[in-house]
Amino acid sequence: MSNLFPIQTKVSKAEREQLLQQRAKLIWFTGLSGSGKSTLAVQLEAQLYARGFKTYLLDGDNIRTGLNKDLSFSDEGRVENIRRIGEVSKLLLDSGIVVLSAFISPFKADREQVKAIVGERNYIEVFVSTPLEICEQRDVKGLYKKARSGEVKNFTGIDSPYETPDAPDLVVKTNELNIDQSVELLLNYVEPRIII
């Protein structure tokens, strides 16, 4: 590590934000599998894009099939998965982009680490709060059924814990709000924070 010398660019993050006319933020969606994280992130990104914001969406399954395909679903693998996403998010934020990340990210310490990596002022935590029984009813991927039968191990909410955020910036209860109401809630919170 002592032989590493990161370059200093001549273009700053602030200058990139000025060019793009937006503030770079990381919108971090956390919640159980099936809570609606990816659905909300996809819909919010589409709305932000339609309003002229430059965005990029990072999603758990997409990252696990590429950048992090070497990681297991053990606690150690989950920790490293989230750390890497934090580092990728930091690079994207430096480019001036609004980043949306949809990851179960079950451990508080990992979410805090991401916040530390990107900087607290650049981090918006969205807790997609959906009861386990509702997530299991949705189970579009059939993962809860496999976890209950023992086919899938270390599944969050079944045999691996999910640590609820203590003080998320926003809570979205997808069992009480429909998709349009949820996205409106998100837009009302996020948009004022990314406008220059």
N, C-alpha and C positions, 0 to 999 in steps of 0.2 A: 504493500500500500504506500510505502514511503517514496516509491518511484513514480507515483501518479501526479500529473500536473494538469488539472482541468483547464481548458482554454477559457479566456474571457472574451466574449463576443463584443462587437461594437454596437450591437442593437440590444436594448434592454427590454425586459418584459413590459415595462410601462410604455415604451415606444410602440411595441407590438399591439398593446391594448389600444393605444391612441389610434393607430392605423386601422384596427378592426372596429373601433368605436364600441368597445365593450370591456367589461371587467372579467378577467379570467377567474372562474370559480370551479371548485370540485363539488358536485352535488352527489353525495354518497348515500345510496339507498341501501338500507339494511333491513332484514326481516327473514322470517322462515321461508323455506321453499314453498312456493304456491301462494305466498302472501300477496303477490302482485307487483313486486319490485321491477321486473323487466318490462311488464306491460306498462307501468306508469312511466318508466324511464323512456321507453320508445315513444309514447304519446307526448310526453313533455318535450323531448328533443324535437319532434315534428312541429310542435307549436312554437318553440323557440326559433327553429330554422325558418318557419313561415314569417316570423317577425324580423328576420334578417340577422339573427345571431349565428356565429360560427361555432359549431358544437362538434363533439365526438362522444360516442357512447361505448363504454367498456362493459361487457356482460360476462358473467361467470362462465357459462358454457363455452362461449366464444374464446375466452382466454385459456380455458382448460384444454382446448383442442389445438392450441398453438404455443404461445409463449410459455405456458405453465403445464404443458402436457407431461412433463417429467415428474410432477408432484403427485403424491398420494392424497387421500382424504383423511389421513391421520391428523392428530392435532398439530404435529410439526409441519406437515404438508399444508395445512390450512393457514398456519401462521406465515409461512414463506410465500404462499399464494397472495395473501393480502399485502405483505411487505412489497412484493414485486409490483403489484397494482399501484401501490402508493408511489413508487418510484416512477412508473410510467406516467401516472397522473401528474406528477411534478414536472416532467418534461413537457407534457401537453399544455399545462398551465403556463409554463415559461413561453410557449409559443403564442399565448394570448387567447387560447381556445377555452370555451366553457365545456367542462368534462362532466359527463353523467356516468356514474359507476353503479352497477346493480350486482351486489354480491351479498350472500347470506351474512358473511363476516360475523360469525357468532360470538367472538370474544371481544370484550370491552378493550382489553390491552391492545389488540390489533387495530381497532378503530382509532384509539388514541395515538398509536404509532403513525398511522396514515395522516392524522391531523398534524402531528409534529413534522412529518416529512414535507407536507405541502404548505404548512403554516396555518395557524388557526384562523386567520382572517380570510383565507382562501377556501375554507372548508365549510360546507353546509351538510349537516347530517339529517337525513330523512328516515325516520323509523316507520316502516310500513307495518303497522300493528294489526295483525290478523290472527285470531285465535287458532290454535293448532287444529281443532276439529274442523274448522272451515277450510284450512289449508289441505287437510286430508280429504275432505269432500271434493275439493277441486282436483287435486292430484293428477293433473293433465299428463305428467310424465310417468305415472305409475310407480313413483319412487317410494312413497309412504307404504304402499302395499308390499313392495319388495323389502323395505326396512322392517316392517312388522313380521314378515315371514322369515327374516334372518338372511335373505339373499344379499342385501346391501348392509354393510357394517359402517359404524361411525356416522350415522345419519342424524343431522341436526334436528333436535326436537324429539327424537325417539331414543337413541342410545348415545347421543352426543349432545352436550348442553348448548342452549342459546342464551346468552347473557343480554338481557334487555337494556337498551341505552338508558342512562340515568337522566340525561338532560339533552335530548335531541333538539335540533333547531326547529323541526317540524314533525308532527305525528300525523300520519294518514291512516285512518281506520277504514280499510277497504270492505269490511263487513257491514259498515254503516253508510258509506258513500258509494255512489256508482262511479264509473270511470270518468265521466264528464265532470262531476263534482270534485273528484280527487285531483284531476288535472288543473281545474280552475284554482283550487286551493294551492297547489304547487306553483302555478304561474304567478298568483298574487304574492307569494312569498319570494320567489326567485327573481322575477323580472326586475323589481326595483334595485336588487343587489348586484345586477350585472350591467345595468345601464350606466354609461359614463355621463 
